């Protein structure tokens, strides 16, 4: 069974017991994108977001969230993957 990464975030000046665990289901979202056909054409995710190369976007964003897993400042990148998955789920 594959391991799930989980990091403990300890805000500066707090004791480790007060830390909260941050979990992003990276493997789950990666498996989802590997299981569907990714279109080659641009995707208009919403009024302000167009993804020009969906395959490259997924690959580079997954690499980034794997590298920075658990760091709150990078959570928005993981959220972009969630929004893209929701877009595909509505289309299927």
C-alpha positions in Angstrom: 0.0 0.0 0.0 1.5 3.4 -1.0 2.4 5.8 1.8 0.5 9.0 2.3 2.6 12.1 3.1 1.5 14.1 6.1 3.4 17.1 7.5 3.0 18.8 10.8 2.9 22.6 10.7 4.4 24.3 13.7 3.7 28.0 13.8 6.7 30.0 15.1 6.7 30.2 18.8 4.3 27.3 19.5 5.0 24.0 21.0 4.8 20.9 18.7 1.8 19.6 20.6 -0.1 22.7 19.4 0.7 22.0 15.7 -1.9 20.9 13.3 -1.6 18.3 10.6 -2.1 19.4 7.0 -3.1 16.8 4.5 -3.5 17.3 0.8 -4.7 14.1 -1.0 -2.1 14.5 -3.7 -2.1 10.8 -4.7 -5.8 10.8 -5.0 -5.9 13.8 -7.4 -2.9 12.4 -9.3 -4.7 9.1 -9.8 -7.8 10.9 -11.0 -5.9 12.9 -13.7 -4.1 9.7 -14.8 -7.4 8.0 -15.2 -9.0 10.4 -17.6 -8.2 11.7 -21.1 -6.8 15.2 -20.8 -7.8 17.5 -23.7 -5.1 19.2 -25.7 -7.1 22.4 -26.3 -7.2 25.3 -23.8 -9.7 25.1 -21.0 -11.6 28.2 -19.7 -11.9 27.3 -16.0 -13.7 30.5 -15.1 -14.0 34.1 -16.3 -10.4 34.9 -15.2 -8.6 31.6 -15.7 -7.7 29.9 -18.9 -5.4 26.9 -18.9 -3.6 26.9 -22.2 -2.0 23.5 -22.0 -3.9 21.3 -19.5 -1.5 18.4 -19.5 1.5 20.6 -18.8 -0.5 22.5 -16.1 -1.4 19.3 -14.3 2.1 17.9 -14.5 3.9 21.1 -13.3 1.3 21.9 -10.6 1.5 18.3 -9.2 5.3 18.6 -9.1 5.0 21.8 -7.2 2.5 20.6 -4.6 4.5 17.4 -4.1 7.6 19.4 -3.4 5.9 21.8 -1.1 3.3 19.5 0.5 1.9 20.8 3.7 3.2 24.4 3.3 0.1 26.6 3.6 1.5 29.2 1.1 1.3 26.6 -1.6 -2.2 25.3 -0.9 -3.7 27.5 -3.6 -1.8 25.4 -6.2 -3.4 22.3 -4.9 -6.8 24.1 -4.9 -6.3 24.8 -8.6 -6.0 21.1 -9.3 -9.2 20.5 -7.3 -11.0 23.1 -9.4 -9.8 21.6 -12.6 -11.0 18.1 -11.4 -14.4 19.6 -10.7 -14.4 21.1 -14.2 -13.7 17.7 -15.7 -16.3 16.0 -13.5 -19.0 18.4 -14.7 -18.0 17.7 -18.3 -18.1 13.9 -18.0 
